[in-house]
Amino acid sequence: MGSVDSLPYWHVNVPENERTEECPEFLSTLNAKDRGHIGTPDSQYRVSTWPEVQNIVAENRLEDFRRVPSELRRYLEYNWGLKRDYGSVMNFVLSQRLHWEMPMKPRGKSFEFDDDVKILWNDWPYGIDEKIVHLVVWTKFELDEDPVTGDLTDEARAAIAEYVRKTFGSRIPNDRYIWFKNWRSLKSVHAVEHFHVMLYDPDPKFIDEITNGDIPLCRKV
């Protein structure tokens, strides 16, 4: 058995009897950054603490969020299968997770009606403290962005902040939840609006309530 340094990146974190001579198709087109991450032993990865997560969001360093290497591998393999079986990740999310039909038409203005919003677990969360719950808030309405900066408009940011305050702030201390919206370049699902909410050590019953008992895919597959 060779050292990690001598292993191809697609062999790292994989039992010897499951390794393949050729690189799996779902890992064959990775950029150098992702190849390096996949090729990092899980034992060398340090999960982010709640204060670190808060700083990443506060400083808008969203690209610093990373998955545990073996979980990134599982995520890429699963998404590869979704594209093969459903045509795209978006098609799967719409039909199997959200149960929304295209074209989506909101019933009202932003956050006016509950059925225009759905809160689910992030199916493949980042490498963060296990006490942190990572949710995704999906919306049928657009969350307007500044065409120049690509960031949310002031109005959209204020609307999200108020929704998050009412939905989560009424049940959780202010210093135990944060929200963010990925830049367009970081989104894995582009056609359905969504933003992220992270909560530190919330009551599991509250999470079951707001997600309607949802279970993330990473626990199912």
C-alpha positions in Angstrom: 0.0 0.0 0.0 1.6 3.3 -1.1 1.7 6.6 0.7 -1.0 9.2 0.0 1.5 11.3 -1.9 1.9 8.4 -4.4 -1.8 7.7 -4.9 -3.8 9.1 -7.8 -6.2 11.6 -6.4 -9.2 9.4 -7.2 -7.8 6.6 -4.9 -7.6 8.8 -1.8 -10.3 8.0 0.9 -11.3 4.9 -1.1 -10.8 1.4 0.3 -8.2 -0.5 -1.6 -10.6 -3.1 -2.9 -12.8 -0.4 -4.3 -10.1 1.5 -6.2 -10.2 1.6 -10.0 -7.2 1.8 -12.3 -8.9 4.5 -14.5 -10.2 7.7 -13.1 -14.0 7.5 -12.7 -15.9 9.6 -15.3 -17.5 11.8 -12.6 -14.0 12.9 -11.4 -12.3 13.1 -14.8 -12.9 16.8 -15.6 -12.2 18.4 -12.2 -10.2 21.6 -12.0 -6.9 21.6 -10.1 -8.4 23.0 -6.9 -11.0 20.2 -6.7 -8.5 17.5 -7.7 -6.3 18.7 -4.8 -9.3 18.6 -2.4 -10.5 15.2 -3.5 -6.9 14.0 -3.1 -6.7 15.1 0.5 -7.2 12.5 3.2 -10.3 13.1 5.4 -7.9 12.9 8.4 -6.2 16.0 7.3 -9.4 18.0 6.8 -10.5 20.3 9.7 -14.2 21.2 9.8 -15.2 24.8 10.3 -16.3 26.0 13.7 -19.4 28.2 14.2 -17.3 31.4 14.7 -15.4 30.5 11.5 -18.6 30.0 9.6 -19.9 33.4 10.9 -16.7 35.1 9.7 -16.9 33.5 6.2 -20.4 34.8 5.7 -19.7 38.2 7.3 -16.7 38.7 5.0 -18.5 37.3 1.9 -15.8 34.6 1.4 -18.3 32.0 0.3 -15.8 30.3 -1.9 -14.1 29.2 1.4 -16.9 26.8 2.2 -15.7 23.3 1.3 -17.0 19.8 1.8 -15.1 17.0 3.6 -13.1 15.4 0.7 -14.9 12.1 0.8 -18.2 13.9 0.9 -17.3 16.0 -2.1 -16.6 12.8 -3.9 -20.0 11.4 -3.0 -21.6 14.7 -4.0 -20.0 14.7 -7.4 -20.8 11.1 -8.0 -24.4 11.5 -7.0 -24.8 14.6 -9.2 -23.2 12.9 -12.1 -25.9 10.2 -11.8 -28.7 12.8 -11.5 -27.6 14.4 -14.8 -27.6 11.0 -16.4 -31.0 10.0 -15.1 -32.9 13.3 -15.0 -31.1 15.4 -17.6 -29.9 17.9 -15.0 -29.7 18.5 -11.3 -32.4 21.2 -11.6 -34.8 18.6 -13.0 -34.2 16.3 -10.1 -34.6 19.1 -7.5 -37.8 20.3 -9.1 -39.5 16.9 -9.5 -38.1 15.0 -6.5 -37.3 17.5 -3.8 -39.5 20.5 -4.3 -42.3 18.9 -6.3 -42.8 22.1 -8.2 -43.7 22.2 -11.9 -42.2 24.4 -14.6 -42.8 27.2 -15.4 -43.0 28.2 -11.7 -45.4 31.0 -11.0 -45.5 32.6 -7.5 -48.9 33.2 -6.0 -47.9 36.6 -4.7 -45.1 39.0 -3.9 -41.8 37.9 -2.3 -42.5 35.9 0.9 -46.3 36.8 0.8 -47.5 33.2 0.7 -46.0 30.2 2.4 -46.6 28.0 -0.7 -44.2 30.1 -2.7 -41.4 29.0 -0.3 -40.0 25.7 0.7 -37.4 25.0 3.4 -35.3 21.8 3.1 -32.0 20.5 4.4 -29.0 21.1 2.3 -28.6 17.6 0.8 -24.7 17.8 0.7 -23.6 20.2 3.5 -20.2 21.7 3.8 -17.5 20.5 6.2 -18.7 22.3 9.2 -19.3 21.5 12.9 -21.9 18.8 13.2 -23.9 21.0 15.5 -24.6 23.4 12.6 -27.7 22.7 10.7 -27.5 23.8 7.0 -30.9 24.5 5.4 -31.8 25.8 1.9 -34.8 28.2 1.4 -36.2 27.7 -2.1 -38.5 30.3 -3.6 -40.8 30.5 -6.6 -40.1 34.2 -7.0 -37.0 36.0 -8.1 -34.5 37.4 -5.6 -33.3 40.5 -7.5 -29.6 41.0 -8.1 -27.7 44.1 -9.1 -26.7 43.5 -12.8 -23.4 45.2 -12.2 -22.2 43.6 -9.0 -24.1 40.3 -9.2 -25.0 40.8 -5.5 -28.5 41.1 -4.1 -30.3 44.5 -4.4 -30.9 46.3 -1.1 -34.6 45.6 -1.4 -34.1 41.9 -1.9 -31.6 41.7 0.9 -34.0 43.5 3.3 -36.8 41.1 2.3 -34.7 38.0 3.0 -33.4 39.4 6.2 -37.0 40.1 7.5 -38.2 36.6 6.4 -35.2 35.0 8.2 -35.8 37.1 11.3 -39.5 36.1 11.5 -39.0 32.4 10.6 -35.8 31.6 12.6 -35.2 34.6 14.9 -38.5 34.0 16.7 -37.2 30.6 17.9 -33.4 30.9 18.0 -31.0 33.6 19.5 -29.7 36.1 17.0 -26.1 34.9 17.3 -27.1 31.3 16.4 -28.3 31.8 12.9 -27.0 33.4 9.7 -28.0 33.4 6.1 -26.3 34.0 2.7 -27.0 33.7 -1.0 -24.3 32.2 -3.2 -22.9 34.2 -6.0 -24.1 33.0 -9.4 -20.7 31.4 -10.1 -21.0 29.3 -7.0 -24.5 28.0 -7.5 -25.0 24.3 -8.2 -28.7 24.8 -9.2 -29.2 27.9 -11.3 -32.8 27.9 -12.4 -34.5 27.8 -9.0 -34.0 30.7 -6.6 -32.6 29.8 -3.2 -30.6 31.0 -0.3 -28.9 29.3 2.6 -29.6 29.4 6.4 -27.2 28.0 9.0 -28.2 27.5 12.6 -26.1 26.5 15.5 -27.4 23.7 17.7 -31.1 24.3 17.1 -33.9 22.2 18.6 -34.3 19.2 16.3 -38.1 19.4 16.7 -38.0 23.0 15.3 -36.0 21.8 12.3 -38.5 18.9 11.7 -41.3 21.4 11.9 -40.0 24.0 9.4 -38.7 21.3 6.9 -41.8 19.2 7.3 -39.7 16.2 8.4 -37.2 16.5 5.5 -34.1 14.2 5.5 -31.1 15.2 3.4 -30.0 13.0 0.6 -26.5 12.5 2.2 -28.2 10.4 4.9 -30.2 8.3 2.4 -27.6 7.3 -0.2 
